[in-house]
Amino acid sequence: MGTQNIFNKIIAFYKDGFRSMTVGRTLWVIVLIKLFIMFAILKVFFFPNFLNSKGKTEQEKAAYVRERMIEKD
């Protein structure tokens, strides 16, 4: 039995399963909308790029990270 045949069977299994869903399709849409909100919208407003405030060039940012990693508290 070839691996290509197994992968084709697995893909066909999932395609048929998603094609015949009714409630599940709505739930997947809700999940995808929530993921979009979490990763696209919340990241922009609540998680700013912290390193941009610590340096303008890549070398300054790398030096800041290196300093913070080596520093012992």
C-alpha positions in Angstrom: 0.0 0.0 0.0 1.6 3.3 -1.1 1.7 6.4 1.1 0.1 8.4 -1.7 -2.9 6.1 -1.6 -3.3 6.5 2.2 -3.1 10.3 1.9 -5.7 10.4 -0.8 -8.0 8.3 1.3 -7.5 10.6 4.3 -8.1 13.8 2.2 -11.2 12.2 0.7 -12.5 11.3 4.2 -12.2 14.9 5.4 -13.6 16.4 2.2 -16.7 14.2 2.4 -17.1 15.0 6.1 -16.9 18.7 5.6 -19.2 18.6 2.6 -22.0 16.9 4.6 -21.7 19.1 7.7 -24.6 21.4 8.6 -24.1 22.6 12.2 -20.4 22.0 12.1 -19.9 24.4 9.2 -21.4 27.2 11.3 -19.2 26.3 14.2 -16.1 26.4 12.0 -17.1 29.8 10.8 -17.4 31.0 14.4 -14.0 29.5 15.2 -12.4 31.2 12.2 -13.9 34.6 13.0 -12.7 34.3 16.6 -9.2 33.4 15.5 -9.2 36.4 13.1 -10.3 38.7 15.9 -7.6 37.3 18.3 -4.7 37.5 15.9 -5.5 40.4 13.7 -7.5 42.9 15.7 -6.3 42.4 19.3 -2.6 42.2 18.2 -2.9 45.6 16.6 -4.5 47.4 19.5 -3.2 45.5 22.6 0.2 44.2 21.7 2.3 47.0 20.1 5.8 46.3 18.7 7.8 46.8 21.9 11.2 46.7 20.2 10.5 49.7 18.0 10.6 51.8 21.1 14.0 50.5 22.1 15.9 51.2 18.9 15.6 52.4 15.4 18.0 50.0 13.7 18.1 46.2 13.8 21.5 46.4 15.5 20.1 48.6 18.4 17.2 46.2 18.8 19.5 43.2 18.8 21.8 44.9 21.4 18.8 45.6 23.6 17.7 41.9 23.5 21.2 40.6 24.1 21.6 43.0 27.0 18.3 41.9 28.6 19.1 38.2 28.1 22.6 38.4 29.6 21.6 40.7 32.5 21.2 38.9 35.8 18.7 40.1 38.3 
